[in-house]
Amino acid sequence: MVTSDYLRDARVVVVGAGVVGAAVAYRLAQAGARVTVVERRHPGSGTSGASFAYVNGTDKPPRAYHRMSMLAIRDHEDLADELGADWIHVAGSLHWAPVDDRERAPALDRTMRQLLAWGARVDRLTPDEVTREAEPDLRIDPAAVEVVWRVDRAGWLEAVAMAHGTVSAAIRRYGAGIVRGDVRGLPREGDVITAVELADGRRLEADLVVNAAGPDAAAVAALAGVRLAVERTPGLMVVTAPAAVSLRHVAYAPGVNLRPDGGARLMVQRERLDSEVIDGEAIVLGDRRVDEAMDHARAVVPALADIPAEAVREGVRPMPRDGYPIVGFDPAVANLYHVVTHSGVTLAARLGLLVTEELTGGDTAPLEPYRPSRFPASAAG
Ligand SMILES: Cc1cc2nc3c(=O)[nH]c(=O)nc-3n(C[C@H](O)[C@H](O)[C@H](O)COP(=O)(O)OP(=O)(O)OC[C@H]3O[C@@H](n4cnc5c(N)ncnc54)[C@H](O)[C@@H]3O)c2cc1C
């Protein structure tokens, strides 16, 4: 990577210290930029801290997007190695459906065959093979399930640890700064943002503003007078109390997804419930939806029978209107660069590299499909 003069002298303000902002800030600071991260709470406190955090290229068509996601797994491992960290866990994922599920079983079959055709390692196991050796605490009914697919290159990320550790390394190693504050203004002169204004009246000079505000990215864009095609879609996760359960893989079971969450806890996701979650609503332990998620988890992991839910995590997905990342300069504001995506936990480490590559005059080809300009531009009303 070559440090361009532009980047060496540039004052870059990264808005948001989720996994995406953290990775971008670290790589830009490493490349020589004067980076300040502005975060209203603490690193990882946004969607990144309430994510299922499956790191994967499993159901990510088309092929270029799948490829970017697979490379992102390697980039996460590299970043963790570089920083001596252990927040990425790539032990594979398991996927199964009852043969009589006419919708999910064939869809799974298609996804796995596509993955194989794209060169991913996918093993076809029987339920017995899985429960005898790999994951003895899972219950998979061999009378109902014929095949358990095992995707080798997939795992999960301790996203708060990654966001914090990466920002912290940008500060220690490359002199970046972090400011706790709420960005409330991005005043412009013509098509250039002149400063980043915070709610408490502070003002940061900026040559380049990176919008990594996750589900609030459209609100940040609006401060500069532009619209960003990002929607907010809420989701619900349940964390169990510590349990005598060993689970290494991420498990996509019928009706529920499970993964380890550290400290002998499991993270439980029942995606079907997401449509019943209202943005901003506080869901507490004892809520019907929490109990429903736990019931489904217990059907797959019988050892959870007496284990209660310990915490609820509500996250809001930053969902670009077509589902794909939005990465690049705003078409109407010369020094506003957006990095906003669903599957951001997967893509963060890759995006940190690609964005820095672009801003140091390198190859931009991998980012071309994801430019903000693919959406009709319009000034914020
Ligand atoms: C239920 C659920 C499940 C998911 N599952 C997966 C999955 O399995 N795999 C996957 O890859 N992705 C998954 N995602 C998506 C993934 O979590 C997000 O894409 C990712 O966390 C986005 O990271 P980010 O850094 O862009 O945003 P965030 O983590 O939200 O970070 C943005 C930060 O900006 C800060 N901020 C916002 N506005 C301002 C402001 N005005 N001033 C100062 N600071 C501000 C916020 O405080 C926040 O910390 C899931 C999301 C949800 C909700």
The ligand as an SDF file (V2000), in Angstrom:
LIG
                    3D

 53 58  0  0  0  0  0  0  0  0999 V2000
  -30.0310   -9.0420   14.5860 C   0  0  0  0  0  0  0  0  0  0  0  0
  -28.8770   -8.8240   13.6610 C   0  0  0  0  0  0  0  0  0  0  0  0
  -28.1720   -9.8990   13.1640 C   0  0  0  0  0  0  0  0  0  0  0  0
  -27.0970   -9.6980   12.2940 C   0  0  0  0  0  0  0  0  0  0  0  0
  -26.3910  -10.7790   11.8920 N   0  0  0  0  0  0  0  0  0  0  0  0
  -25.2760  -10.5900   11.1450 C   0  0  0  0  0  0  0  0  0  0  0  0
  -24.4590  -11.7010   10.8180 C   0  0  0  0  0  0  0  0  0  0  0  0
  -24.7550  -12.8320   11.2260 O   0  0  0  0  0  0  0  0  0  0  0  0
  -23.3450  -11.4730   10.0790 N   0  0  0  0  0  0  0  0  0  0  0  0
  -22.9960  -10.2110    9.6610 C   0  0  0  0  0  0  0  0  0  0  0  0
  -21.9610  -10.0700    9.0060 O   0  0  0  0  0  0  0  0  0  0  0  0
  -23.7650   -9.1410    9.9480 N   0  0  0  0  0  0  0  0  0  0  0  0
  -24.8750   -9.3050   10.6890 C   0  0  0  0  0  0  0  0  0  0  0  0
  -25.6520   -8.2470   11.0100 N   0  0  0  0  0  0  0  0  0  0  0  0
  -25.3120   -6.9410   10.4630 C   0  0  0  0  0  0  0  0  0  0  0  0
  -24.1180   -6.3440   11.1670 C   0  0  0  0  0  0  0  0  0  0  0  0
  -24.2530   -6.4640   12.5590 O   0  0  0  0  0  0  0  0  0  0  0  0
  -23.9460   -4.8930   10.7450 C   0  0  0  0  0  0  0  0  0  0  0  0
  -23.8580   -4.8120    9.3340 O   0  0  0  0  0  0  0  0  0  0  0  0
  -22.6990   -4.2850   11.3700 C   0  0  0  0  0  0  0  0  0  0  0  0
  -22.6670   -4.4430   12.7750 O   0  0  0  0  0  0  0  0  0  0  0  0
  -22.6160   -2.8150   11.0000 C   0  0  0  0  0  0  0  0  0  0  0  0
  -21.4600   -2.2920   11.6020 O   0  0  0  0  0  0  0  0  0  0  0  0
  -21.2020   -0.7460   11.5420 P   0  0  0  0  0  0  0  0  0  0  0  0
  -19.8710   -0.5160   12.1500 O   0  0  0  0  0  0  0  0  0  0  0  0
  -21.4580   -0.2560   10.1590 O   0  0  0  0  0  0  0  0  0  0  0  0
  -22.3930   -0.1160   12.4150 O   0  0  0  0  0  0  0  0  0  0  0  0
  -22.5420    0.0090   14.0050 P   0  0  0  0  0  0  0  0  0  0  0  0
  -21.9710   -1.1360   14.7300 O   0  0  0  0  0  0  0  0  0  0  0  0
  -23.9540    0.3610   14.2840 O   0  0  0  0  0  0  0  0  0  0  0  0
  -21.6090    1.2410   14.3250 O   0  0  0  0  0  0  0  0  0  0  0  0
  -21.9870    2.5610   14.0240 C   0  0  0  0  0  0  0  0  0  0  0  0
  -21.5480    3.4250   15.1850 C   0  0  0  0  0  0  0  0  0  0  0  0
  -21.8030    4.7790   14.8520 O   0  0  0  0  0  0  0  0  0  0  0  0
  -22.1790    5.4570   16.0240 C   0  0  0  0  0  0  0  0  0  0  0  0
  -22.9240    6.6480   15.5790 N   0  0  0  0  0  0  0  0  0  0  0  0
  -24.0360    6.6700   14.8110 C   0  0  0  0  0  0  0  0  0  0  0  0
  -24.4220    7.9270   14.5860 N   0  0  0  0  0  0  0  0  0  0  0  0
  -23.5350    8.7270   15.2260 C   0  0  0  0  0  0  0  0  0  0  0  0
  -23.3990   10.1280   15.3740 C   0  0  0  0  0  0  0  0  0  0  0  0
  -24.2880   10.9800   14.8150 N   0  0  0  0  0  0  0  0  0  0  0  0
  -22.3670   10.5960   16.1060 N   0  0  0  0  0  0  0  0  0  0  0  0
  -21.4670    9.7580   16.6770 C   0  0  0  0  0  0  0  0  0  0  0  0
  -21.5470    8.4210   16.5720 N   0  0  0  0  0  0  0  0  0  0  0  0
  -22.5690    7.9130   15.8580 C   0  0  0  0  0  0  0  0  0  0  0  0
  -23.0160    4.4580   16.8000 C   0  0  0  0  0  0  0  0  0  0  0  0
  -23.0160    4.7410   18.1820 O   0  0  0  0  0  0  0  0  0  0  0  0
  -22.3200    3.1340   16.4540 C   0  0  0  0  0  0  0  0  0  0  0  0
  -21.4120    2.7210   17.4710 O   0  0  0  0  0  0  0  0  0  0  0  0
  -26.7360   -8.3960   11.8880 C   0  0  0  0  0  0  0  0  0  0  0  0
  -27.4280   -7.3030   12.3930 C   0  0  0  0  0  0  0  0  0  0  0  0
  -28.4880   -7.5130   13.2740 C   0  0  0  0  0  0  0  0  0  0  0  0
  -29.2090   -6.3300   13.8290 C   0  0  0  0  0  0  0  0  0  0  0  0
  1  2  1  0
  2  3  1  0
  2 52  2  0
  3  4  2  0
  4  5  1  0
  4 50  1  0
  5  6  2  0
  6  7  1  0
  6 13  1  0
  7  8  2  0
  7  9  1  0
  9 10  1  0
 10 11  2  0
 10 12  1  0
 12 13  2  0
 13 14  1  0
 14 15  1  0
 14 50  1  0
 15 16  1  0
 16 17  1  0
 16 18  1  0
 18 19  1  0
 18 20  1  0
 20 21  1  0
 20 22  1  0
 22 23  1  0
 23 24  1  0
 24 25  2  0
 24 26  1  0
 24 27  1  0
 27 28  1  0
 28 29  2  0
 28 30  1  0
 28 31  1  0
 31 32  1  0
 32 33  1  0
 33 34  1  0
 33 48  1  0
 34 35  1  0
 35 36  1  0
 35 46  1  0
 36 37  1  0
 36 45  1  0
 37 38  2  0
 38 39  1  0
 39 40  1  0
 39 45  2  0
 40 41  1  0
 40 42  2  0
 42 43  1  0
 43 44  2  0
 44 45  1  0
 46 47  1  0
 46 48  1  0
 48 49  1  0
 50 51  2  0
 51 52  1  0
 52 53  1  0
M  END
$$$$
